[in-house]
Amino acid sequence: MGKKKGSYNGGEGWVPSRSNNPNNVLGISFAHNPEQKELIRLMNQDSNPVIYCTGDAGTGKTFTAVAAALDLVMCQKKYTKIFYVREPLEVGKSLGFLPGDIGEKYGVYLDGLNDNLEHICEINASLNINNLKTYIECIPPQFVRGRSFERAILIVDEAQNLSLDTIHTLMTRIGKWCKIVFMGSMNQIDIRGRTAEDNDFMISYDIVKDLEGIVSYVRLIKSERSEYCKVLDEAFSRYKYSHKRG
């Protein structure tokens, strides 16, 4: 992701020279990555409210989706709020009981989002992370039953760890002028017994993929984190696939 000069209009946020431009979002250049540009284009579409985005670790799924969502809310003002949804699931053994209220308990699972917000502000120093956070509400998927979202973007991170019932519930929360982006990596499934070939995330996509004008799909390919990340991820994935770990 490259830098580009621009202006920051106080509480109104970053003001790009051109809106709805997948090459440049929040003053960040995405011109070098065609798959990230495609995700941005799909998020800017008025049609196809449901987007599935897959990609290996480090391909910039969360970074791209969050940057595009902030542009749509802060700059283009097509939506009024961003809801960030992530299953509070740990890698490996459970930490057990966590002290504090729900915000404090859930907060430990949001470091990935915060890292991406910090990275956005590092690339575009005109942005303020505390201001960006005012546009984002973080909610566990367990708390969405009964809610209805309108003029909002839902970013569902680590969706490969969601159950089919949870994905169904999230999809049926979207109301008028709403966009929901499911993001997941088939190499990062933390539910024992589920595999890249057998998981509810991709099963849900198979259920809805033929709904014309409703569902879109994009796969991110290029590793933005590092080439080491890509090589190591592929090595472990080959091992797990060949041994069919359950």
N, C-alpha and C positions, 0 to 999 in steps of 0.2 A: 504494500500500500504506500503510495507516495503522497507528498505534501503539495498543497496548492494554496496560494494566498487568497484571502477573502476578507469578509468583515463580520463582526459579531455585534448584533444590535441589542445590547442589554439583555433584558429578560426574555426577549423574543427569540433568542438563539441565533445560530449561524445563518447568514443570508447568502446563499450561493448566487453566482452570476447567472445561473440557469437552473430552473427547477426541472424535476422529472428527467434528470440526466444520469444514466447508469454509469457513465464514465467518472463522474465526480459527485460524491455525496458527502455533505458536511465538510467540504474542503478537502476530502480524502479521495485520491485517485484510485479507481478500480479498473482503469483502462487495460491493464496488463493481464487481467484474469477474466476470460469470457464467461466462465460458469458463475462467478460472483456477480458479474453484470447481468446475467440472465435472472438470477434470484432477485436482484434489485428491480429489473423490468417487470417480473411477475408481481412483485409487491406493489408496484405502481399501477398495475392494471386495475380498472374498475370491475372487470369480470373475474371469474375464478377466485372466489373468496377463500378456498382451501388450497394451501401449498404444502407439498411434501419436499423436504430438502434433505438429502443424504450426503455423506462424505466422510472420509476417514478422519482420524484425529489430526487437528492442526490445519485443516483446509479452510478455516475461517467462517464456519457456518454462523456461529453466534455473533461474531464481530460484524459480518456483513448484514445480517438481519437486524441487529440492534441499530447500526448506523442508518440503514434504510428507513427503519421505523421512526427514528428520531427526526429524520429529514421530513417524512410525511406528516409528522405531528407538529414539529417546531417551525418548519420553513414553508411547506406547502399547505399546512393546516387542513389537510383532507380528513384527518382523524383527530380526536381530542385526547386520547389516552393510549398508553402501551401497558399491557398486562404481560408480565413475565412469569411463566409457569414452569416449574421443574419438580420432578418427583424427588422427595427427600430420601434418596436411597444412597447408602454408603458403598464404597468399594471395599471388598473384603469383609472382615468381621465387623459386626455392629459396635458402635461406640456405647451403646446402652442408653440409659436415661440421660437426657440433657437438661440442665437447670434453666430457669427463666421462663418468660411468657412465650407465646407462640412466635412473636417477632424475633426474639432472641434464639429460639430453637431453630427456626427456619433460616435465620441469617447465616448460619454456618454453611449452608448449601448454596449461597449466593456469591461466593468468592469468584467463581468463574465469570459471572456477569460483571462484577466490580472490576476484575482485571481487564475486561474488554472496554469498559467505560474509561478506565485509566489510559488504555492504549489509544483510544479515540482522542482523548485530550492531549496525549503526548504528541500525536501527529498534528493536531490542530490546536495550538496553544491558546487560541482565542476562545475555546470552549472551557466551561467550568463544570467539573464533575458533579458538584452539588446541585447545580441548575439542571443538568441532564437527569438526575435522579428524581426531580419533581415531576417528570413526565411519565415515570415508570412505577407501576404498582406490582409488587411481587406476591404471588399467591400460590400455596400448595394446591395441587389438583384435587385433593380431598375436600377442599372448601368451595368448589365451583358449583356444586349441585344447587339448583334453584336460582342461580344467577343468570342474567341476560346482559349481553354486551352489545352496545351499539356505538357506532362511530369510534371504534377501537381496533387496535391491532393486538392480537394474542401471539406471543412468541412462546412456543412449547419446546423447551430444550430437553436434551437427553430423552427423546421420545421413544427410543429403542427399549427403555425400561418401563414403559407404560403397559397396562393391561388393555385388552380390547374394550372392556366396559368403560374404562377411564377415557380412552380416545373417543368412544361413542358419546360420552357425556360432554366432553369438551367441544366436540363438533356441533352438538345441538344447543350450545350456549350462544352461538353467534347470531346476532340480530341484524338490523338494517345497517348497511354501510360498515361492514366489519370484515376484517381479514385475519385468518389464523394460519400460522406458519409452524408446521411440525418439523423438527430437526432431529436427526439421529445418525449414529454411526453403527454399522452392523458389526464392527470389530470391537465395540465397547459395551457389550451387553453384560450387565451385572446381575442378571437373574439366572441362577443356576438351572440348567435344563433347557434353556433357550439358546438358539444358535442364529447365525446370520441367515440361514435358510428357513428357520422356524421361529418366528417371533411375531407378537401381536401388532407391532408397528407396521411391518410390511404386509401382514394379513389384512390390516385395516385399509391399506392402500389398494390391495387387490379388490376389496369390496367396493370402493368408490371411484376407482381410476377411470372408469368409462362414463362417468357422469359429466357430459359435455357442458362446458361453460361454468363448471363448479370447481373442478380439481385440476391442479397443475403439479408437475414434478420437475425437479432439477437435481442433478448430482454434481457436487463440487469435487474437483480432481486434484488441483495443484496444492501442494503443501505450502502454507504460508508461515508455519511455525519454524520449521527447519527441515533440511533434507534428512538429518539424523532421525527426526520424528517419523518421517515417512518410511524409511528403511527399517527401523525397529518395529514399527507397527505392522508392517508387512511380514516381518520374520515371525512375530508371535502369532499373527493370523494364520500363516501357513501351518505352523505347528498345531494350533488348536483345531484347524480344519482337518488335518491329517489324522489327528488322534480323537476327533469327535468328542471333546470333553463335555460332560453333562453336569 
